[in-house]
Amino acid sequence: MSYKRLEQGDFVVSSDAVASPMWSNNIYTLTSFFTSSVQESSNSGLYYLNVYDTAATSSIQFAIAYGNLVGSGGAYFNSNTPGYTPTATIYGQFQNLILGDENTNFTFGSYISNEFWAIILDRNRYKESILPGSLTLTITNGSDAISLTDDSRLVSTVNFNEAGRVYQLISGSVGVKTTVTGTTNTVDGYSFNSGSYGWLLPDIGVILLNPAALGGTTAGGGIGLGSNKTTNTNGNNNRRLEEKLTSFSLNSQETLTSNYIFIRPRTFEFNYSENPSFISGSTGDIIYTSFINNPQTFITTIGLYNDNSELLATAKLSRPLLKDFTKEALIRVKLDF
């Protein structure tokens, strides 16, 4: 066995982003959405609605929740404390998670909103984050429909908050802006007077939808899909949105970091072996005299050791590599993690 100390220039680190479909069974687009009546009628159903890909017994793909600053669209926990409802709880939770400030409201474009729909992607659906620019969410209300995407391909500066990157939702698909036909919506894919259609928060797997933008008229870029904000009444807003979903396309992404280690056997290195077929175990002499001045070895395995001579990793060559005094080699070892 022969050893060679690696130098700093023998190491190269590379990072690559790998994309994959978001949904179960490597599906990029969901076109069917199912819910569970058991979950919807339970206590958790007051806060969110789980959405499945094929049936209520299959895998959860995402959940829908509705938040309202003053608690509208939800029944009071206690009639003696008006305003405290599941929708107010949801709003406060997302304030803390995303804004980090319970006194700040959500601003979609330039529109300050006291309500939102949240689509929370199941954590098992993605490894690291959502891939910006891969979103196409189509929502249909009667004869009106709109497709939404994020503006990640249009902005030169990315905004950040407590939840990481923030992208505005605009009319369009897979990161490409479109203007809704026959509307006065002509600015950045936003609605005419209610700002953007929401936010994409790729680092926490959340999409926020702006009910005011969706609830506007067709002429203003909406589809008439507003929220039910009745006081002290469960407005079933989670179901209200789920029933209007037509298709949902999205990719996830993860960053794979690779260490490349370059091993360079020079002409004068690794030409002799301690294998019993090469050297006599009793005398330590080379068995075949022809190998004294013209040895030949075959490199089959590379071991990586630390300074304490502890084996950390091994790399197998696809085929034995012939080595003698007339040959040099450059072997690249790749470590992914």
Steps between C-alpha positions, in 0.01 A plus 500: 500500500634842405405840639502849350422820690239713329563872455250788517488522121379140479160596645217676313153566645199530268133572576217416260126563534290195413128536424232234534118487477325606817219248525484133588617247240714773337198678354557862394135601460206416724161518332290310755458607860349294782421572863403298804159559657638360825782754515276785385242431772760463775640784711792538259251565220421836661857609427607323180388257232731221384503434127593159355601388153273202436282422803472593864707195597795592276784745566437859606629740234423832666263671740286811462444749780326837519619782724324822590639775721172573682378140505232534233396181323527298820283428804605643837676267740300673773213741437628715786825569314403618149763482228680192633438239232698234309551746214652756738727230643617405151569863414706551815699182449601600149579854616755356742634242256533721193512861619639452847282786621144469626438869428583479127248398237564322172566720197436344160670731254392832647167371634482458879278204582346379825425154360652223288468143389806289579599192304742307719692234311548173684862479618539149358439636150830686470857468627632855531273763347260584220654574162413863412367541148345151488160595641177495305185510713173511309182602681157492335184668622206429273594616151796706626847357550844631581846345507750630750878476520779681682706795378842346577606525134399864476663657805867592526494534880353234727313610811543317829311481827498270804399206276775554242445595138175670397362512145177665391233291328399631158276385218691257279655155499845346573647840581373673185269799545174527308231765501151369558310543174246778496607659826659821610769299677812620320757561772740217588227237482328645809129553549379846406437643848579228756872443450661167420321168532708399802845375592717202429721413798725227355719447807214394728273340238211744530288685244282789616204608287346847509116464519449864398684447170323171425165644604511791258311522175632350180566852372724559801690174468293297747268204465239592762646261757500697822493368853199462728563751779176459696548585867486214755425245229712226350533623143641168372765701319741207483246296306404809301848515347557126467189457286630758251843346443539371145868410471811546708847466345814535707857374536719471805874546508800407711865596489742210469852577612774288347862472601730413210835354599764462232749217546813528283721188492826628346737292287714404799211422737289191566706273272563237764256298703502320834265236362627144568497437124757779460726470806606191692346495843799329658792696352336818376661457160330564169393162374556567130832662414349661191297720737809647663569757229172474313222442756131501417215549742126543469322772698155376603411688821575839651472551875470840665662528844535768763822594679440221751508241220128434549316396185219747424380394156587271212453540127490210256615546142269370231787287369862435612740772388839382374792695652875491430792743468378619159148596612339772704132522592245753619219343702203708613318391814156654563340522844133608514329611819 
